[in-house]
Amino acid sequence: MTEAGKSDNWATLSPAEKKQELFRRQKELLDTFLATGAISQAQHDKSLNCMIEKMGIKDDQL
């Protein structure tokens, strides 16, 4: 999908959907950092747990 397509789609999302999509993107970035060795497993886990807590993500949304 192009960047323009992503931004067009973003405008149609509800606030809850936007939060879920933002979480997914941030988690994907954390996973990439871990896979490339930019961060340790402990840093990944701590950041992910902080993100889950601050964004109010429930277990069924992971």
CNS distance restraints for C-alpha pairs under 8 A (distance, minus, plus):
assign (resid   1 and name CA) (resid   5 and name CA) 6.03 0.50 0.50
assign (resid   1 and name CA) (resid   6 and name CA) 6.69 0.50 0.50
assign (resid   2 and name CA) (resid   6 and name CA) 6.32 0.50 0.50
assign (resid   3 and name CA) (resid   7 and name CA) 6.31 0.50 0.50
assign (resid   4 and name CA) (resid   8 and name CA) 6.10 0.50 0.50
assign (resid   5 and name CA) (resid   9 and name CA) 6.07 0.50 0.50
assign (resid   6 and name CA) (resid  10 and name CA) 6.04 0.50 0.50
assign (resid   7 and name CA) (resid  11 and name CA) 6.52 0.50 0.50
assign (resid   8 and name CA) (resid  12 and name CA) 7.14 0.50 0.50
assign (resid   9 and name CA) (resid  13 and name CA) 6.81 0.50 0.50
assign (resid  10 and name CA) (resid  18 and name CA) 7.08 0.50 0.50
assign (resid  13 and name CA) (resid  17 and name CA) 5.59 0.50 0.50
assign (resid  13 and name CA) (resid  18 and name CA) 5.88 0.50 0.50
assign (resid  14 and name CA) (resid  18 and name CA) 6.12 0.50 0.50
assign (resid  15 and name CA) (resid  19 and name CA) 6.21 0.50 0.50
assign (resid  16 and name CA) (resid  20 and name CA) 6.26 0.50 0.50
assign (resid  17 and name CA) (resid  21 and name CA) 6.07 0.50 0.50
assign (resid  18 and name CA) (resid  22 and name CA) 6.01 0.50 0.50
assign (resid  19 and name CA) (resid  23 and name CA) 6.13 0.50 0.50
assign (resid  19 and name CA) (resid  55 and name CA) 7.64 0.50 0.50
assign (resid  20 and name CA) (resid  24 and name CA) 6.19 0.50 0.50
assign (resid  20 and name CA) (resid  57 and name CA) 7.95 0.50 0.50
assign (resid  20 and name CA) (resid  61 and name CA) 7.50 0.50 0.50
assign (resid  21 and name CA) (resid  25 and name CA) 6.19 0.50 0.50
assign (resid  22 and name CA) (resid  26 and name CA) 6.12 0.50 0.50
assign (resid  23 and name CA) (resid  27 and name CA) 6.01 0.50 0.50
assign (resid  23 and name CA) (resid  51 and name CA) 7.80 0.50 0.50
assign (resid  23 and name CA) (resid  55 and name CA) 7.80 0.50 0.50
assign (resid  24 and name CA) (resid  28 and name CA) 6.09 0.50 0.50
assign (resid  25 and name CA) (resid  29 and name CA) 6.27 0.50 0.50
assign (resid  26 and name CA) (resid  30 and name CA) 6.27 0.50 0.50
assign (resid  27 and name CA) (resid  31 and name CA) 6.09 0.50 0.50
assign (resid  27 and name CA) (resid  48 and name CA) 6.95 0.50 0.50
assign (resid  28 and name CA) (resid  32 and name CA) 6.20 0.50 0.50
assign (resid  29 and name CA) (resid  33 and name CA) 6.25 0.50 0.50
assign (resid  30 and name CA) (resid  34 and name CA) 6.25 0.50 0.50
assign (resid  30 and name CA) (resid  44 and name CA) 6.28 0.50 0.50
assign (resid  30 and name CA) (resid  47 and name CA) 7.94 0.50 0.50
assign (resid  30 and name CA) (resid  48 and name CA) 7.61 0.50 0.50
assign (resid  31 and name CA) (resid  35 and name CA) 6.10 0.50 0.50
assign (resid  31 and name CA) (resid  44 and name CA) 7.45 0.50 0.50
assign (resid  32 and name CA) (resid  36 and name CA) 6.15 0.50 0.50
assign (resid  33 and name CA) (resid  37 and name CA) 6.15 0.50 0.50
assign (resid  33 and name CA) (resid  38 and name CA) 4.93 0.50 0.50
assign (resid  33 and name CA) (resid  39 and name CA) 5.76 0.50 0.50
assign (resid  34 and name CA) (resid  38 and name CA) 5.96 0.50 0.50
assign (resid  34 and name CA) (resid  39 and name CA) 5.20 0.50 0.50
assign (resid  34 and name CA) (resid  40 and name CA) 6.16 0.50 0.50
assign (resid  34 and name CA) (resid  41 and name CA) 6.55 0.50 0.50
assign (resid  34 and name CA) (resid  44 and name CA) 6.54 0.50 0.50
assign (resid  39 and name CA) (resid  43 and name CA) 5.96 0.50 0.50
assign (resid  39 and name CA) (resid  44 and name CA) 6.52 0.50 0.50
assign (resid  40 and name CA) (resid  44 and name CA) 6.18 0.50 0.50
assign (resid  41 and name CA) (resid  45 and name CA) 6.07 0.50 0.50
assign (resid  42 and name CA) (resid  46 and name CA) 6.08 0.50 0.50
assign (resid  43 and name CA) (resid  47 and name CA) 6.03 0.50 0.50
assign (resid  44 and name CA) (resid  48 and name CA) 6.00 0.50 0.50
assign (resid  45 and name CA) (resid  49 and name CA) 6.03 0.50 0.50
assign (resid  46 and name CA) (resid  50 and name CA) 6.14 0.50 0.50
assign (resid  47 and name CA) (resid  51 and name CA) 6.06 0.50 0.50
assign (resid  48 and name CA) (resid  52 and name CA) 6.12 0.50 0.50
assign (resid  49 and name CA) (resid  53 and name CA) 6.17 0.50 0.50
assign (resid  50 and name CA) (resid  54 and name CA) 6.01 0.50 0.50
assign (resid  51 and name CA) (resid  55 and name CA) 5.86 0.50 0.50
assign (resid  52 and name CA) (resid  56 and name CA) 5.80 0.50 0.50
assign (resid  52 and name CA) (resid  57 and name CA) 5.02 0.50 0.50
assign (resid  52 and name CA) (resid  58 and name CA) 7.62 0.50 0.50
assign (resid  53 and name CA) (resid  57 and name CA) 6.65 0.50 0.50
assign (resid  57 and name CA) (resid  61 and name CA) 6.24 0.50 0.50
assign (resid  57 and name CA) (resid  62 and name CA) 7.30 0.50 0.50
assign (resid  58 and name CA) (resid  62 and name CA) 6.95 0.50 0.50
